[in-house]
Structure formats: C-alpha cells, structure tokens
Amino acid sequence: MKTLTIKQPYASLIIKGHKEYEFRTWKTKYRGEFLIHAGQSIDKKALETRFKEYDLGDMPTGVILGKVTLTDCVKITSEIAKKLNKRDMNVYGSWLSDYDGYGFKVEDVVEFGDKPMVKGKLSFWEYDGGVK
C-alpha cells in the first residue's frame, strides 16, 4: 500500500485529527488510501512551543500509525493559507503564507492499534507488510 513518511509531531497531528493537510513541495495526481508512517525524527521545538496542549499520545517514531484517504492536492495560495490559519494557527502557522508548495487533503483517518515498525523512505513508497 502507498505510504508517506512524516516527521513527528506532524504525523500524530494527522492521525489524531488535528491536521487535515500534509504539505509537500511536489504535487501528486494520486487519490486514495495511503499509510501514515512516523519518521525517526521529532521536531522538538514545535512540540514544546506550538503543540504542547494537543493530546498526541506517546508519538512513536519509525512506525505505521494508521491510514488516511488523499482526496485532493491543492497549490497553496495566500487565500488557502489564510483559511487554514484561521482554523488553527498552531497547526498551520504563519510560515504557510510564504509557502511555495502543495497541500495534500486527507480525510477518513484511521489510527491502527498495532503499529508495525518499519524504516521510512522519501516520497510515496510501497509497504507490503500487514497492518491492522
């Protein structure tokens, strides 16, 4: 199944329902389900400053956290950045106003109970192991 590695706490923000767009410098035509893999690194500064009040659980790294459905890929314009910042400035942040990239709209979030440990990769990659 298609999989995307995302740094923590951003992977957990998606799985816990706080973040509905994942940002990339590249666009995709893919639409459908994909797995969220929590990368090995943690943005500790963001966690301590912007996300300390969010319930993100234990934020494991190097595991498949769950799956989502990619429903759209949009070019981030100043108008879209303003709308997202109105929703949650902590999650989307002021940096988004100058962002020259794309937002992957994710829906239908499912968090897995069993979180298999796997090594991540760049871009979308295929994971053939079992998930529950």
KEMAR-998377 format. One record per residue (C-alpha): residue in one letter; x, y, z. Coordinates in nm, 2 decimals. Example, Ala and Ser with C-alpha at 12.3 -4.5 7.8 and 13.67 -1.06 7.14 Angstrom:
% residues 2
aa=A&east=1.23&north=-0.45&up=0.78 $
aa=S&east=1.37&north=-0.11&up=0.71 $
//
This chain:
% residues 132
aa=M&east=0.00&north=0.00&up=0.00 $
aa=K&east=0.12&north=0.35&up=-0.07 $
aa=T&east=0.29&north=0.51&up=0.24 $
aa=L&east=0.42&north=0.85&up=0.33 $
aa=T&east=0.68&north=0.92&up=0.59 $
aa=I&east=0.61&north=1.23&up=0.80 $
aa=K&east=0.81&north=1.38&up=1.08 $
aa=Q&east=0.67&north=1.38&up=1.43 $
aa=P&east=0.46&north=1.55&up=1.57 $
aa=Y&east=0.30&north=1.62&up=1.23 $
aa=A&east=0.23&north=1.25&up=1.17 $
aa=S&east=0.04&north=1.23&up=1.50 $
aa=L&east=-0.14&north=1.56&up=1.44 $
aa=I&east=-0.29&north=1.40&up=1.13 $
aa=I&east=-0.37&north=1.07&up=1.30 $
aa=K&east=-0.53&north=1.24&up=1.60 $
aa=G&east=-0.75&north=1.46&up=1.36 $
aa=H&east=-0.58&north=1.80&up=1.42 $
aa=K&east=-0.42&north=1.84&up=1.08 $
aa=E&east=-0.61&north=1.78&up=0.75 $
aa=Y&east=-0.34&north=1.89&up=0.51 $
aa=E&east=0.01&north=1.75&up=0.47 $
aa=F&east=0.25&north=1.99&up=0.29 $
aa=R&east=0.50&north=1.89&up=0.02 $
aa=T&east=0.70&north=2.08&up=-0.24 $
aa=W&east=0.57&north=1.84&up=-0.51 $
aa=K&east=0.22&north=1.77&up=-0.63 $
aa=T&east=0.06&north=1.43&up=-0.69 $
aa=K&east=-0.22&north=1.30&up=-0.91 $
aa=Y&east=-0.28&north=1.01&up=-0.67 $
aa=R&east=-0.61&north=0.99&up=-0.49 $
aa=G&east=-0.70&north=0.72&up=-0.25 $
aa=E&east=-0.58&north=0.55&up=0.07 $
aa=F&east=-0.23&north=0.56&up=0.20 $
aa=L&east=-0.05&north=0.48&up=0.52 $
aa=I&east=0.10&north=0.74&up=0.76 $
aa=H&east=0.45&north=0.64&up=0.87 $
aa=A&east=0.60&north=0.84&up=1.16 $
aa=G&east=0.96&north=0.91&up=1.07 $
aa=Q&east=1.25&north=0.87&up=1.31 $
aa=S&east=1.29&north=1.24&up=1.38 $
aa=I&east=1.08&north=1.47&up=1.61 $
aa=D&east=1.05&north=1.85&up=1.57 $
aa=K&east=1.11&north=1.91&up=1.94 $
aa=K&east=1.09&north=2.29&up=1.92 $
aa=A&east=0.75&north=2.28&up=1.75 $
aa=L&east=0.63&north=2.02&up=2.00 $
aa=E&east=0.74&north=2.23&up=2.30 $
aa=T&east=0.61&north=2.56&up=2.17 $
aa=R&east=0.31&north=2.51&up=1.93 $
aa=F&east=0.17&north=2.17&up=2.02 $
aa=K&east=0.22&north=2.12&up=2.39 $
aa=E&east=-0.16&north=2.15&up=2.46 $
aa=Y&east=-0.26&north=1.89&up=2.20 $
aa=D&east=-0.33&north=1.53&up=2.30 $
aa=L&east=-0.09&north=1.34&up=2.07 $
aa=G&east=-0.03&north=1.03&up=2.28 $
aa=D&east=0.32&north=0.89&up=2.30 $
aa=M&east=0.42&north=0.99&up=1.95 $
aa=P&east=0.61&north=0.68&up=1.84 $
aa=T&east=0.87&north=0.70&up=1.57 $
aa=G&east=0.96&north=0.46&up=1.30 $
aa=V&east=0.61&north=0.30&up=1.28 $
aa=I&east=0.30&north=0.29&up=1.07 $
aa=L&east=0.04&north=0.50&up=1.27 $
aa=G&east=-0.26&north=0.45&up=1.05 $
aa=K&east=-0.42&north=0.53&up=0.72 $
aa=V&east=-0.59&north=0.82&up=0.55 $
aa=T&east=-0.76&north=0.89&up=0.22 $
aa=L&east=-0.60&north=1.15&up=0.00 $
aa=T&east=-0.89&north=1.34&up=-0.16 $
aa=D&east=-0.72&north=1.64&up=-0.31 $
aa=C&east=-0.39&north=1.81&up=-0.39 $
aa=V&east=-0.40&north=2.19&up=-0.39 $
aa=K&east=-0.15&north=2.46&up=-0.47 $
aa=I&east=-0.10&north=2.66&up=-0.15 $
aa=T&east=-0.21&north=3.02&up=-0.23 $
aa=S&east=-0.23&north=3.31&up=0.01 $
aa=E&east=-0.61&north=3.26&up=0.02 $
aa=I&east=-0.58&north=2.90&up=0.12 $
aa=A&east=-0.31&north=2.98&up=0.37 $
aa=K&east=-0.54&north=3.24&up=0.54 $
aa=K&east=-0.82&north=2.99&up=0.56 $
aa=L&east=-0.61&north=2.73&up=0.72 $
aa=N&east=-0.45&north=2.97&up=0.96 $
aa=K&east=-0.80&north=3.08&up=1.07 $
aa=R&east=-0.87&north=2.71&up=1.15 $
aa=D&east=-0.56&north=2.66&up=1.36 $
aa=M&east=-0.26&north=2.89&up=1.36 $
aa=N&east=-0.06&north=2.64&up=1.57 $
aa=V&east=-0.10&north=2.36&up=1.32 $
aa=Y&east=-0.07&north=2.56&up=1.00 $
aa=G&east=0.14&north=2.85&up=1.12 $
aa=S&east=0.24&north=3.19&up=0.98 $
aa=W&east=0.51&north=3.02&up=0.76 $
aa=L&east=0.24&north=2.89&up=0.53 $
aa=S&east=0.17&north=3.24&up=0.39 $
aa=D&east=0.51&north=3.22&up=0.21 $
aa=Y&east=0.50&north=2.85&up=0.13 $
aa=D&east=0.55&north=2.76&up=-0.24 $
aa=G&east=0.42&north=2.41&up=-0.24 $
aa=Y&east=0.11&north=2.18&up=-0.22 $
aa=G&east=-0.13&north=2.06&up=0.04 $
aa=F&east=-0.24&north=1.70&up=0.03 $
aa=K&east=-0.60&north=1.70&up=0.17 $
aa=V&east=-0.65&north=1.39&up=0.39 $
aa=E&east=-0.98&north=1.25&up=0.52 $
aa=D&east=-1.12&north=0.93&up=0.67 $
aa=V&east=-0.84&north=0.89&up=0.93 $
aa=V&east=-0.80&north=0.55&up=1.09 $
aa=E&east=-0.55&north=0.50&up=1.37 $
aa=F&east=-0.40&north=0.15&up=1.40 $
aa=G&east=-0.38&north=-0.04&up=1.73 $
aa=D&east=-0.09&north=-0.24&up=1.61 $
aa=K&east=0.18&north=-0.01&up=1.48 $
aa=P&east=0.44&north=-0.21&up=1.28 $
aa=M&east=0.80&north=-0.08&up=1.30 $
aa=V&east=0.94&north=-0.01&up=0.95 $
aa=K&east=1.21&north=0.22&up=0.80 $
aa=G&east=1.07&north=0.51&up=0.61 $
aa=K&east=1.16&north=0.65&up=0.27 $
aa=L&east=1.12&north=0.97&up=0.07 $
aa=S&east=0.81&north=1.05&up=-0.13 $
aa=F&east=0.53&north=0.79&up=-0.16 $
aa=W&east=0.66&north=0.43&up=-0.11 $
aa=E&east=0.51&north=0.09&up=-0.10 $
aa=Y&east=0.46&north=-0.10&up=0.22 $
aa=D&east=0.37&north=-0.47&up=0.17 $
aa=G&east=0.36&north=-0.58&up=0.54 $
aa=G&east=0.04&north=-0.64&up=0.73 $
aa=V&east=-0.14&north=-0.37&up=0.92 $
aa=K&east=-0.44&north=-0.38&up=1.15 $
//
